[in-house]
Every structure is written in C-alpha cells, then in structure tokens.
Amino acid sequence: MIEVKHLTKSFDGRAVLNDISTVFETGKTNLIIGRSGSGKTVLLKNVIGLLKPDAGDVIFDGRNILNMNKHETAFIRREMGLLFQGSALFDSMTVLENVMFPLDMFSKEILRERRKRAILCLERVDLSGTYDLYPSEISGGMMKRAAIARAIALQPKYLFCDEPNSGLDPKTALIIDELIHGITKEYGMTTVINTHDMNSVINIGENILFIKDGIKEWNGTKEQVISSNNKALADFIFASDLLRKAKEIETEMQRNG
C-alpha cells in the first residue's frame, strides 16, 4: 500500500499539485486519470521520488520515502518496477538482454539464474521465441510486453506504469491492460497506472483517482464511475463512446427494473 498525504508541488510559483491525499491499494490496479496538464504525471514522479514535493508525505507500507537517506532510497527503488510510455528498450540489446539488464545491475544471482529469471518473465508475457530479436524486429505491442517483463524481472512490490497503452491499437491495448492486471494479482503488487485511456478505466480500474487542475476531484471504483454525479468527472469520462454506452445500458436496465 502507498499512502499519499497532503502532497503539494509548485513550479515557478504555480501550484501543480494542491493538497492531494489518496491511497494506492496493494493487489489492485490503481489508476490516475485526468486531462493533459492536470498534474497526474507530476504526481507519479513525486510518488516514485523523481521529484520532491514542497509539502506532504509518500509512505510505502509504513516507510516515508521523503525521510529516507540515500541508502534507504536506493533500497526501496529496487522494489519498484517502472514501465515507461515509450517502452524505453535499448535498441542495441536483444529482447532477452533488455529483460536481463536490471538483473545484471542489481541481482547477486549467477548468470545462469539471471538468464532463467529473464526467460520466465518473457514467458509470462507470451514472448517465448523472441529472446534473440532486437526491438526493431518486433511490434509495438511486443515491445510493450518486453518492457513489462523487464519491469517485473526483480519481482517488485510496486509497479508504476506511465501511459502503458500509448500508441497501441485498441485490441493490443486491451491485451496490455489484462496482462498488467493479471500480473498485479499474481504477484500481489501495488500497481499505479497513469493513463488517459478510458477503456482502461472500465477494463481494469479497481481504484481510480481523478485529478483536475492539480486537485483531487474524485476517487472511486470503475463501478462508481458510471453512476457518479461529479460533473467534472462526467465531462472527462463521457468523451469516451465506451463509457457513454455503459451509462446508457445502466439507465436502460434501471428503466426495465
């Protein structure tokens, strides 16, 4: 579990995050949603320690990352898996070498065991047979899966995903959603996803934080999204045809008793 308490962050005197408090729950897919410029990316960077807030606390299972020394910070970062928006695979490395990279950096296991772990991760994301291929030789969806395999190589307690469906077609995006959700349950991780994909909200949104203009506007589940009376959330959410249809179905069901 990650607790965010009264987080505030400003740039050049302009508040980007304003007194945000929330809880990212263990074993669930926690989504941060909001329009571009709403502050969701800044929030994610503050949570993982890439930015330091002006005020507030970020607590990982009872450990306040903002009060840690360098050694403690390095230790907790080893417990984090990161999935970047553009996959961020190394072009000069094979798929297997990319997944082995964090293991080579941080694991004390012998080479044979590191390789075995990397192969298990690739098999988990259905990429058997791609070990010797380079990123340029696989599809965007496969690159994203390889990036997920790399993110879970060190068996993290916390998984952070920045726009994991960016640039993917709807079918592939659904596969990535289901993969992240399945891995979250399998490993019991605290997964935090920064996204603007409303299909992800409906598919895997177990705990959703909606930010507007740097303020926590709404917090709830995907079931509560549909029935919410929050106007700002509705204006943002129902730009999606999928959610509009879901609302219509719910209304029709209520009408028919």
C-alpha positions in Angstrom: 0.0 0.0 0.0 1.2 3.5 -0.8 -0.3 6.4 1.1 -0.1 9.9 -0.3 -0.8 12.6 2.3 -1.4 16.3 1.6 1.0 16.4 -1.4 1.8 19.8 -2.8 4.1 20.8 -5.6 4.7 24.1 -7.4 6.8 25.2 -10.3 7.8 28.9 -10.5 5.1 29.8 -8.0 2.4 27.9 -9.8 0.7 25.1 -7.9 0.7 21.9 -10.0 -0.4 19.7 -7.1 -2.6 21.1 -4.4 -3.0 19.1 -1.1 -3.6 15.7 -2.7 -4.3 12.7 -0.4 -5.1 9.2 -1.6 -4.2 5.5 -1.1 -2.9 3.2 -3.7 -4.1 -0.3 -2.6 -2.0 -3.5 -2.7 -3.0 -6.2 -5.1 -5.1 -3.7 -7.2 -4.7 -1.7 -10.3 -4.8 1.9 -9.2 -5.4 4.4 -12.0 -4.6 8.1 -12.1 -6.7 9.9 -14.7 -7.1 13.5 -15.8 -6.7 15.8 -18.8 -3.3 16.8 -20.1 -1.7 19.3 -17.7 -3.9 18.2 -14.8 -0.9 17.1 -12.7 -1.1 13.3 -13.0 2.4 12.9 -14.4 3.8 15.2 -11.7 2.0 13.2 -9.1 3.5 10.0 -10.3 7.0 11.5 -10.4 6.6 12.7 -6.8 5.5 9.3 -5.7 8.4 7.4 -7.2 10.9 10.0 -6.0 11.9 11.6 -9.3 10.6 14.9 -7.9 10.5 16.2 -4.3 7.2 17.7 -3.2 7.0 21.1 -1.5 4.9 19.5 1.3 3.3 16.2 2.2 4.3 12.6 2.6 4.6 9.5 0.4 4.5 6.3 2.5 5.3 2.9 1.1 4.0 0.3 3.5 4.8 2.4 6.6 8.1 3.8 5.1 8.1 7.5 4.3 10.3 7.8 1.1 10.7 11.6 1.8 12.5 10.9 5.1 14.9 8.3 3.8 18.7 8.6 3.4 20.4 7.6 0.1 20.9 4.0 1.1 17.3 3.6 2.1 16.0 5.3 -1.0 18.2 3.1 -3.2 16.8 0.0 -1.5 13.1 1.0 -1.9 13.7 1.9 -5.6 14.8 -1.7 -6.1 11.3 -2.7 -5.0 9.8 -0.6 -7.8 9.1 -1.7 -11.4 8.8 1.0 -14.0 7.0 0.8 -17.3 7.7 3.9 -19.4 5.4 5.4 -22.0 7.6 4.5 -25.0 8.7 1.1 -23.6 12.3 2.5 -23.4 14.0 -0.7 -24.6 17.7 -0.5 -25.5 17.9 -0.7 -29.3 21.4 -2.3 -29.2 20.3 -5.1 -26.9 18.2 -8.2 -27.7 14.8 -8.7 -26.0 16.4 -11.1 -23.6 19.3 -8.8 -22.8 16.8 -5.9 -22.2 15.0 -8.0 -19.6 18.2 -9.1 -18.0 19.5 -5.5 -17.7 18.1 -4.8 -14.2 19.1 -8.3 -13.1 22.7 -7.7 -14.3 22.6 -4.3 -12.4 21.1 -5.3 -9.1 20.8 -9.1 -8.7 23.5 -11.1 -7.0 22.5 -14.3 -8.7 24.9 -16.1 -11.1 24.4 -15.5 -14.8 22.6 -18.8 -15.3 20.0 -17.9 -12.7 19.6 -14.4 -14.1 19.0 -15.7 -17.5 16.5 -18.2 -16.2 14.6 -15.5 -14.4 14.5 -13.3 -17.5 13.2 -16.2 -19.6 10.5 -16.9 -17.1 9.4 -13.2 -17.3 9.3 -13.3 -21.1 7.3 -16.5 -21.0 4.9 -14.8 -18.6 4.2 -12.1 -21.1 3.9 -14.6 -24.0 7.2 -13.7 -25.7 8.8 -17.1 -26.0 10.9 -17.3 -29.1 11.8 -13.6 -29.2 14.9 -13.8 -27.0 17.4 -13.1 -29.7 15.4 -10.5 -31.6 16.1 -6.8 -31.3 13.4 -4.2 -30.5 13.3 -3.0 -34.2 12.4 -6.6 -35.2 9.2 -6.8 -33.0 5.9 -5.0 -33.0 4.9 -2.1 -30.7 2.7 -4.4 -28.6 5.5 -6.9 -28.3 7.9 -4.1 -27.2 5.4 -3.1 -24.5 5.2 -6.7 -23.3 9.0 -7.0 -23.2 9.1 -3.7 -21.2 6.6 -5.3 -18.7 8.8 -8.4 -18.5 11.8 -6.1 -17.7 9.7 -4.2 -15.1 8.9 -7.4 -13.2 12.3 -9.0 -13.5 13.3 -8.0 -10.0 10.0 -9.1 -8.6 8.9 -5.6 -7.5 6.4 -4.9 -4.7 5.3 -1.7 -6.6 4.7 -1.3 -10.3 4.4 2.1 -11.9 3.1 2.5 -15.5 3.1 5.7 -17.4 0.6 5.6 -20.3 1.1 1.9 -21.0 -1.3 1.9 -23.9 0.1 4.9 -25.7 0.4 4.3 -29.4 -1.3 0.9 -29.3 -4.4 -0.1 -31.2 -7.5 -0.9 -29.1 -7.1 -4.7 -29.3 -3.4 -4.6 -28.3 -4.2 -2.1 -25.6 -6.7 -4.5 -24.1 -4.1 -7.2 -24.1 -1.7 -5.0 -22.2 -4.4 -4.0 -19.7 -5.2 -7.6 -19.0 -1.6 -8.5 -18.7 -0.8 -5.7 -16.2 -4.0 -6.6 -14.2 -3.1 -10.3 -14.2 0.5 -9.7 -13.1 -0.7 -7.4 -10.3 -2.9 -10.1 -8.9 -0.4 -12.9 -9.4 2.5 -11.1 -7.7 0.3 -9.1 -5.2 1.9 -5.8 -6.3 0.7 -2.3 -5.7 0.2 -1.1 -9.3 -0.2 2.6 -10.2 -1.1 3.5 -13.8 -1.1 7.0 -15.2 -3.5 6.9 -18.1 -6.0 8.8 -20.3 -7.3 5.6 -21.8 -11.0 5.4 -20.8 -11.1 1.8 -21.9 -8.6 1.0 -19.2 -10.8 2.6 -16.6 -13.7 0.2 -17.5 -11.4 -2.8 -18.0 -9.1 -2.7 -15.0 -9.9 0.4 -12.9 -10.2 -1.1 -9.4 -9.2 2.2 -7.7 -9.4 5.4 -9.7 -8.1 8.8 -8.8 -9.3 11.7 -11.0 -7.2 14.9 -10.9 -8.4 18.3 -12.2 -6.1 21.3 -12.2 -3.8 19.7 -9.6 -6.7 19.0 -7.2 -8.1 15.6 -6.2 -11.5 15.9 -7.8 -12.8 12.3 -7.3 -11.7 8.9 -6.1 -13.6 5.6 -6.5 -14.0 2.3 -8.5 -14.9 1.7 -12.1 -18.4 0.7 -11.0 -18.8 4.1 -9.2 -17.5 6.0 -12.3 -20.6 5.1 -14.2 -23.0 6.3 -11.5 -21.0 9.3 -10.3 -22.8 12.7 -10.2 -19.4 14.6 -10.3 -19.8 16.9 -13.3 -16.1 17.4 -13.9 -15.6 13.6 -14.0 -18.6 13.1 -16.2 -17.3 15.8 -18.7 -14.0 14.0 -18.8 -15.2 10.4 -18.8 -18.1 10.6 -21.2 -15.9 11.8 -24.1 -15.4 8.0 -24.4 -18.0 6.2 -26.5 -17.5 3.0 -24.5 -18.4 4.7 -21.2 -21.3 6.6 -22.8 -22.7 3.2 -23.9 -22.1 1.7 -20.5 -24.1 4.6 -19.0 -26.9 4.0 -21.5 -27.0 0.3 -20.7 -27.2 1.0 -16.9 -30.1 3.5 -17.5 -31.9 1.0 -19.6 -31.5 -1.7 -17.0 -32.9 0.6 -14.3 -35.8 1.5 -16.5 -36.7 -2.1 -17.1 -36.4 -3.0 -13.4 
